Each structure stands twice: as structure tokens, then as C-alpha cells.
Amino acid sequence: MIDFIKFQNQPIRYKKEGLGNTIVLLHGFLESLDIWDTFSELLSRHFKVITIDLPGHGASGTIGEVHSMELMADAVNAVLIYLQIEQCVMVGHSMGGYVAVQFAEKYSSKVKGFGFFHSHADEDTIEGKYNRDRTIAILNKNYISWVNQFIPDLFAECNKEKFPSEIKKLQHIAGLMNAEQIIAAQYGMRDRKPKLAFLASTDLPVFYILGKEDTKMVVSKVMEQTLLPKHCEVLSLSDVGHMGFIEDSQVTMNFLRGFATSAFNSWK
């Protein structure tokens, strides 16, 4: 079932499938809930699965010049309130991971576990902030060209020729966004706060899915974060870049199913 709620006078699109304990799947930058179609269908055999278009993405509206991670987390919370969902396991791909950890910190009583799907809990480095500002300047001039070049580089080099239809679909989803929406997300990611202290203090189980060929993160530095939580599960994938839900879909989906099952049944 696909439907909309109103959040700050703008539509937020969501999709609900299945019954049982709830998994929330959050997409990344330039993506939409449609990236989760295969995962949602398979996971919904065991769980209730909620996918959401974050503000400025997919069919959800633009709320302001900056889409902060807290704003996005609040939009997710509004959907869960509307659906009367009291607890969930939350999965965030890339930017969605920044939203997931923000949500887990702010609404911890609603979370049974959460994790980073090619994502992490720290803020941008100084260089990273500079690169975002440079990207914003480019987006103001020719965002379509930038988007089409950006998407293939999310994949490991060995996988770019294996998934042409998937890359084209991602480019299509991203191409539906306008420059204002893309820039609002860039500002939000640039200005996000580090969540390492929260990671070190939370009792919630945490997971990381990492691609060894991911050029969008320094994987060795992210591995250091996995030592912070009291309980952390890690899946490290060879020949995978930033898009493990496509590049190694079966392994990553099985991992998420196992993590969610344990979060609901084993960790009280």
C-alpha cells in the first residue's frame, strides 16, 4: 500500500507491506523508496516493512532550503505515528543512515535496533564539507550532468557493467529531483552533527554493512566506529561499493533479516 501523509504542510510518501514486527527502510541521497522494492517484497514475508520518501526525494515535498537530518527523522516519526507503529528496527542506506542514527537518538524508545547500510555515525570532515560546498556550486549550474556522472561511481568498478538497468533506474529516480531539493539534502548532510558519543552510550544493537570497494567512505575509519556500541554486528563485503542492496542483494537482505529477527526476539 502506497499513501501520503502531510508533514509541515508537505506530502510525505510511504509504502507499507506485510504484517508483524516493523522494519523501516530509509533510502539514501538522490534515491527514493523505490530502491527497496525487492527487499520490501521479500522481507514483508516475515515483517511489516515501511519505506518512506524522505523530504525532497521521490514524491515527497520540499520543506525548506535545508533538509537537516533531524527534519528528516521527524518526518519519519510522523509516518510512524500515523501508522501507529510503536517500535521498529531502522535501516538507513547512505544518507538514510544519518537519518536512522538521528532518529535512534531522538526517539530511542521506538527503536529495537538500527544500522548503517554503507553509512556511518560521524560528521563530515573539513575536506568533506568543502567538497559539499563545491558540489553545491556545480549543482547550481548543471545538476543533471552531475547526477548522471555521480550514480555509476557508487558501484565497485567490477560491477558497473553488471548492473546497467539498475544504474539507469537510479539515474531516473535522481533525475526527477530538482536542484533545490538536491542542494537542500547536501546542506543537511554537510551540517549534521557527529553521533559517536551516542553510539558509545546506547544499549541498542547496531549493525554496519560495508563495501570494501566503497569510494564514498574511508572504510577503515568506519570500521573503528564498529567498536563503539555495546552490541554491533558487521558485514564486510568484497567486490562491493556503496550499493550492496544491488551489488550483493541476497547476502545483505539475509543479514538484515537475521539482525531484525534477533533485535525483536533476543535483545530485550
C-alpha positions as CSV (number, residue, x, y, z in Angstrom):
1,M,0.0,0.0,0.0
2,I,1.4,3.4,-1.1
3,D,0.0,6.5,0.5
4,F,0.8,10.0,1.7
5,I,0.7,11.9,5.0
6,K,1.1,15.7,5.5
7,F,4.2,16.9,7.3
8,Q,4.8,20.6,7.7
9,N,2.2,21.2,5.0
10,Q,4.1,19.0,2.5
11,P,3.3,15.5,1.3
12,I,5.5,12.6,2.5
13,R,5.0,9.4,0.6
14,Y,5.3,6.0,2.3
15,K,4.7,2.3,1.5
16,K,3.5,-0.4,3.8
17,E,3.8,-4.1,3.2
18,G,3.4,-7.2,5.3
19,L,2.5,-8.0,8.9
20,G,4.3,-8.4,12.2
21,N,7.2,-6.6,13.7
22,T,8.2,-3.5,11.8
23,I,11.3,-2.8,9.8
24,V,11.8,0.7,8.4
25,L,14.0,1.0,5.3
26,L,15.4,4.5,4.6
27,H,16.9,5.3,1.3
28,G,19.9,7.4,0.6
29,F,20.8,10.7,-1.2
30,L,19.2,11.0,-4.7
31,E,17.1,7.9,-4.1
32,S,13.5,7.1,-3.2
33,L,11.6,4.3,-1.5
34,D,11.5,2.5,-4.9
35,I,15.1,1.3,-4.4
36,W,13.7,-1.1,-1.7
37,D,11.1,-2.8,-3.9
38,T,12.9,-6.2,-3.9
39,F,13.9,-6.1,-0.2
40,S,10.5,-4.9,0.8
41,E,8.7,-7.7,-1.0
42,L,10.9,-10.4,0.5
43,L,11.2,-9.0,4.0
44,S,7.4,-8.5,4.1
45,R,7.0,-12.3,4.3
46,H,8.4,-12.1,7.8
47,F,7.9,-8.4,8.9
48,K,5.8,-5.3,8.4
49,V,8.0,-3.2,6.1
50,I,7.7,0.6,5.9
51,T,9.6,2.5,3.3
52,I,9.5,6.3,3.1
53,D,10.4,9.0,0.6
54,L,12.5,11.4,2.7
55,P,11.8,15.1,2.3
56,G,12.8,16.4,-1.2
57,H,13.1,12.9,-2.5
58,G,10.8,10.7,-4.6
59,A,7.2,12.0,-4.4
60,S,7.7,13.8,-1.0
61,G,7.7,17.6,-0.9
62,T,10.4,20.2,-0.3
63,I,10.2,21.7,3.1
64,G,12.9,24.3,3.2
65,E,16.3,25.4,1.8
66,V,18.0,22.9,4.2
67,H,16.7,19.4,4.8
68,S,18.5,18.6,8.1
69,M,18.9,15.0,9.3
70,E,16.7,16.0,12.3
71,L,13.9,17.3,10.0
72,M,14.1,14.0,8.0
73,A,13.9,12.0,11.3
74,D,10.9,14.0,12.4
75,A,9.2,13.2,9.0
76,V,9.9,9.5,9.6
77,N,8.4,9.8,13.1
78,A,5.3,11.5,11.7
79,V,4.7,8.5,9.4
80,L,5.2,6.0,12.3
81,I,2.8,8.0,14.5
82,Y,0.2,8.0,11.7
83,L,0.6,4.2,11.2
84,Q,0.5,3.7,15.0
85,I,3.9,1.9,15.0
86,E,5.4,1.9,18.4
87,Q,8.7,0.1,17.8
88,C,10.8,-0.8,14.8
89,V,14.2,-1.8,13.5
90,M,15.5,1.0,11.4
91,V,17.8,0.5,8.4
92,G,19.5,3.5,6.6
93,H,21.3,3.4,3.3
94,S,24.0,6.2,3.0
95,M,22.2,9.4,3.9
96,G,19.4,7.3,5.3
97,G,21.9,6.0,7.9
98,Y,22.5,9.6,9.1
99,V,18.7,9.9,9.5
100,A,18.5,6.5,11.2
101,V,21.0,7.3,13.9
102,Q,19.4,10.8,14.4
103,F,16.0,9.0,14.8
104,A,17.5,6.4,17.2
105,E,19.0,9.2,19.4
106,K,15.9,11.3,19.5
107,Y,13.2,8.6,19.6
108,S,15.2,5.8,21.2
109,S,12.1,4.2,22.9
110,K,10.7,3.5,19.4
111,V,13.8,1.6,18.2
112,K,14.7,-2.0,18.8
113,G,17.9,-1.8,16.8
114,F,19.3,0.3,13.9
115,G,22.1,0.3,11.5
116,F,24.2,1.8,8.8
117,F,24.0,0.4,5.2
118,H,27.1,1.9,3.6
119,S,26.9,4.8,6.1
120,H,28.4,5.9,9.4
121,A,27.8,8.0,12.6
122,D,30.4,10.7,12.2
123,E,30.1,14.3,10.8
124,D,31.7,15.4,7.6
125,T,35.5,16.0,7.7
126,I,36.7,19.5,6.9
127,E,37.5,18.3,3.4
128,G,34.1,16.6,3.1
129,K,32.4,19.9,4.0
130,Y,34.5,21.7,1.4
131,N,33.6,19.1,-1.2
132,R,29.9,19.5,-0.5
133,D,30.2,23.3,-0.9
134,R,31.9,22.7,-4.2
135,T,29.2,20.2,-5.3
136,I,26.5,22.8,-4.4
137,A,28.2,25.3,-6.7
138,I,28.2,22.7,-9.5
139,L,24.6,21.8,-8.9
140,N,23.5,25.4,-9.3
141,K,24.9,25.3,-12.9
142,N,24.2,21.8,-14.3
143,Y,22.7,19.3,-11.9
144,I,21.5,16.7,-14.4
145,S,25.0,16.2,-15.8
146,W,26.4,15.9,-12.3
147,V,23.7,13.4,-11.2
148,N,24.3,11.1,-14.2
149,Q,28.0,11.0,-13.5
150,F,27.6,10.5,-9.8
151,I,25.4,7.4,-9.9
152,P,27.8,4.9,-11.6
153,D,30.6,5.9,-9.3
154,L,28.6,4.5,-6.4
155,F,29.3,1.0,-7.7
156,A,32.5,-1.0,-7.4
157,E,34.4,-0.8,-10.7
158,C,33.9,-4.5,-11.3
159,N,30.1,-4.1,-11.0
160,K,29.4,-1.1,-13.3
161,E,28.9,-3.2,-16.3
162,K,26.9,-5.9,-14.4
163,F,24.0,-3.6,-13.5
164,P,23.2,-1.3,-16.4
165,S,19.4,-1.3,-15.9
166,E,19.8,-0.7,-12.1
167,I,22.1,2.2,-12.8
168,K,19.7,3.6,-15.3
169,K,16.8,3.3,-12.8
170,L,18.8,5.1,-10.2
171,Q,19.6,7.9,-12.6
172,H,16.0,8.2,-13.5
173,I,14.9,8.5,-9.8
174,A,17.6,11.1,-9.2
175,G,16.7,13.0,-12.3
176,L,13.2,13.6,-11.0
177,M,14.7,15.8,-8.3
178,N,15.3,19.4,-8.9
179,A,18.5,21.4,-8.0
180,E,16.8,22.9,-5.0
181,Q,15.9,19.5,-3.5
182,I,19.4,18.1,-4.1
183,I,21.1,21.2,-2.6
184,A,18.8,21.0,0.5
185,A,20.0,17.5,1.2
186,Q,23.6,18.5,0.6
187,Y,23.3,21.3,3.2
188,G,21.6,18.9,5.6
189,M,24.4,16.3,5.3
190,R,27.2,18.9,5.5
191,D,25.8,20.4,8.7
192,R,24.9,17.2,10.5
193,K,26.4,16.5,14.0
194,P,28.5,13.6,15.0
195,K,26.8,10.7,16.8
196,L,29.8,8.8,18.0
197,A,29.0,9.6,21.7
198,F,25.5,8.3,21.3
199,L,26.9,5.1,19.6
200,A,29.2,4.5,22.6
201,S,26.4,5.0,25.2
202,T,23.4,3.3,23.6
203,D,22.1,-0.1,24.7
204,L,20.5,-0.6,21.3
205,P,22.0,-3.2,18.9
206,V,23.7,-1.6,15.9
207,F,24.9,-3.0,12.6
208,Y,27.2,-1.9,9.8
209,I,27.2,-3.2,6.2
210,L,30.4,-2.1,4.5
211,G,31.6,-2.5,0.9
212,K,35.4,-2.9,0.6
213,E,35.4,-1.0,-2.7
214,D,33.3,1.9,-1.4
215,T,34.9,5.1,-2.6
216,K,32.3,7.3,-0.8
217,M,33.6,6.4,2.7
218,V,37.0,5.6,4.3
219,V,36.0,2.1,5.2
220,S,39.0,1.6,7.6
221,K,37.9,4.7,9.6
222,V,34.3,3.5,9.7
223,M,35.5,0.1,11.0
224,E,36.8,1.9,14.1
225,Q,33.2,3.0,14.8
226,T,32.0,-0.6,15.0
227,L,33.9,-0.9,18.3
228,L,31.9,1.8,20.0
229,P,28.4,0.2,20.5
230,K,27.9,-2.4,23.2
231,H,26.5,-4.7,20.6
232,C,27.5,-4.3,17.0
233,E,27.2,-6.7,14.0
234,V,29.3,-6.1,10.9
235,L,29.0,-7.4,7.4
236,S,32.0,-6.5,5.2
237,L,31.7,-7.3,1.5
238,S,34.3,-7.9,-1.1
239,D,33.8,-6.6,-4.6
240,V,31.0,-4.2,-3.4
241,G,31.0,-0.4,-3.5
242,H,28.3,1.8,-2.0
243,M,25.3,-0.1,-3.3
244,G,25.2,-3.5,-1.6
245,F,21.5,-3.9,-1.8
246,I,22.1,-4.2,-5.6
247,E,25.7,-5.4,-5.7
248,D,25.2,-8.3,-3.2
249,S,21.4,-8.3,-2.6
250,Q,20.9,-11.8,-1.3
251,V,23.7,-11.6,1.3
252,T,22.7,-8.2,2.5
253,M,19.0,-9.0,2.7
254,N,19.6,-12.2,4.7
255,F,21.9,-10.2,7.1
256,L,19.1,-7.6,7.7
257,R,16.5,-10.3,8.2
258,G,18.8,-12.0,10.8
259,F,19.6,-8.7,12.6
260,A,15.9,-7.7,12.8
261,T,14.9,-11.1,14.0
262,S,17.4,-11.1,16.8
263,A,16.6,-7.5,17.7
264,F,13.0,-8.3,18.2
265,N,13.4,-11.8,19.8
266,S,16.8,-11.9,21.6
267,W,17.7,-8.4,22.8
268,K,15.2,-7.2,25.4
